[in-house]
Amino acid sequence: MSIRESLDKLLPSTATHRNCRFHDCTSPPWTPASKEAERHVMNERNRGHDLLGLSQTEQWQRKREWNRGPLTDLFPRIPAAALERILDICMSKDFVYNLSQAKRWNARRYTSIVVAHVRHNFSEYDRLLREERLERYEARRRSSGQVWRVLREWCPWNDSNDVLEKCFEVTLLRPEERGSEWDPMDVDSDSEYEDDPMDID
C-alpha cells in the first residue's frame, strides 16, 4: 500500500470541527487517527521512502535523469558512455539542476564537471602528473590542447554552450592569476579528484 493510500485510510473524515474559525475546516490535526498517520509517514521516511512512495533508489534514479537533458543540451555530441559516467559524477556531488538559480549558473556547474572529466579521461594530464611529475597547472596547460579538442567535438556549436570557453580557460590559471572578473563558479569542481570542490586536479 502506498503512503498516499495509507494516509487516505488513516486520516480522519472531513467532519467540521466546531471550534475552528474556518467553516470548511476538517477535524483538528492532533486526533489519534492523524497521529497514527504521522507515525506511518515517519516510518516510511525512515525506511527510505518519500511522500510520493519512491524508494531512495528511485529518488536517486529520478534525480540522475533530471541532469541528462541539460547535459545533452550543453554537449549535444557527448558519447553515450561519457554521458552516463558524468551523470554518475553529478550524483556523487549531489548536484541536480537548480531551479532557484539562473540557467547560466547551472550551465557553468555542468560544464565545470565535464571539463574535469575530459581532462582526466581524454588527455595525458594524469600521466604528466604521475610520470613526469609536472606541477598541476603546468600539466593542465600541456594537456589543454587535447582537452579543448574533445570539448569542441562534444559541443561544436557556440550557441549550445556559451560558457564553455571561459570555464575551460579559467582552469588553466593559478588562483593568483585570475583577475577579479573571474567568477569562482567558472572553476571546474569535480570533487571525485580533490576534496576542495572549487579547485580540483
SVG drawing of the C-alpha trace seen along z (x, -y; Angstrom):
<svg xmlns="http://www.w3.org/2000/svg" viewBox="-19 -42 78 44">
<polyline fill="none" stroke="black" stroke-width="0.4" points="0.0,0.0 1.4,-3.4 1.8,-6.2 -0.9,-8.2 -3.4,-5.3 -2.4,-4.8 -3.0,-8.5 -6.4,-8.3 -7.2,-5.4 -5.7,-6.7 -6.7,-10.4 -10.0,-11.4 -13.1,-12.2 -13.9,-15.8 -16.3,-16.4 -16.2,-20.0 -14.6,-20.9 -17.0,-23.3 -14.2,-25.3 -12.4,-26.0 -12.7,-29.6 -12.9,-28.3 -16.3,-26.7 -14.9,-24.2 -12.1,-23.1 -11.7,-19.4 -11.1,-17.7 -8.1,-19.1 -4.7,-17.7 -3.9,-16.1 -6.5,-13.4 -5.4,-9.8 -6.0,-8.9 -3.8,-11.7 -1.1,-10.9 -1.1,-7.3 -0.9,-8.7 2.1,-10.9 3.9,-7.9 3.3,-5.9 4.8,-8.7 7.8,-9.0 8.3,-5.2 8.2,-5.2 10.7,-8.0 13.0,-6.1 12.7,-3.1 13.9,-5.3 10.6,-6.4 9.4,-9.9 5.8,-11.1 5.3,-10.0 6.2,-6.5 9.6,-6.5 12.4,-4.5 15.9,-6.0 17.0,-4.2 14.0,-5.5 14.7,-9.1 18.4,-8.7 17.4,-7.5 14.9,-10.3 17.4,-13.0 20.0,-11.4 17.7,-11.6 17.0,-15.3 20.6,-16.0 20.5,-14.2 18.6,-16.9 20.8,-19.9 24.0,-18.0 22.9,-16.9 21.8,-20.5 25.2,-21.8 27.1,-19.0 25.0,-17.7 27.6,-15.2 28.7,-13.8 29.3,-10.0 26.8,-7.8 29.4,-6.2 30.8,-9.5 27.4,-10.9 26.5,-8.0 29.7,-8.5 29.2,-12.2 25.6,-11.6 27.1,-9.4 29.6,-12.1 26.9,-14.7 25.0,-12.4 28.2,-11.7 28.4,-15.5 24.7,-15.6 24.2,-18.1 20.9,-18.4 19.7,-21.2 18.9,-24.0 15.7,-25.8 16.4,-28.6 19.5,-29.6 19.8,-31.1 20.3,-28.9 23.8,-30.3 24.8,-29.3 23.7,-25.7 25.5,-25.7 28.8,-26.7 28.3,-23.9 27.7,-21.2 30.4,-22.5 33.0,-22.5 32.3,-18.9 32.6,-17.9 35.9,-19.8 37.4,-18.0 36.1,-14.6 37.6,-15.2 41.0,-16.3 41.3,-13.1 40.0,-10.7 40.7,-12.0 44.1,-13.7 47.6,-12.9 47.1,-15.1 47.2,-12.2 50.3,-10.7 52.1,-14.1 51.4,-14.3 52.3,-10.7 55.2,-10.0 56.8,-13.4 55.9,-14.9 54.8,-18.1 53.2,-20.8 49.4,-20.6 48.9,-23.8 51.8,-23.1 50.2,-19.7 46.9,-21.4 48.5,-23.7 50.4,-20.9 47.3,-18.8 45.0,-21.8 45.0,-21.2 43.8,-17.6 41.1,-18.7 39.8,-21.6 39.7,-19.3 37.4,-16.8 35.2,-19.6 34.7,-21.0 33.9,-17.6 31.2,-17.2 30.0,-20.8 30.7,-22.0 28.3,-25.0 29.0,-28.1 25.3,-28.8 24.9,-25.4 27.2,-26.4 28.2,-30.0 30.1,-29.4 32.3,-26.6 35.4,-28.6 35.5,-30.7 35.1,-27.6 37.9,-25.9 40.3,-28.9 40.0,-29.6 41.1,-26.0 44.5,-26.8 45.1,-29.8 46.5,-29.6 44.3,-31.3 46.6,-34.3 46.5,-34.7 42.7,-35.0 41.5,-38.6 38.6,-40.0 36.4,-39.4 36.6,-35.6 33.6,-34.1 34.6,-31.3 31.8,-29.1 33.8,-29.1 36.4,-26.9 35.9,-23.2 34.8,-21.4 34.9,-17.6 35.4,-16.5 36.0,-13.0 39.6,-14.0 40.1,-16.6 38.5,-17.5 38.2,-21.2 35.1,-21.5 36.3,-24.7 39.9,-23.8 40.4,-20.3 43.2,-18.5"/>
</svg>
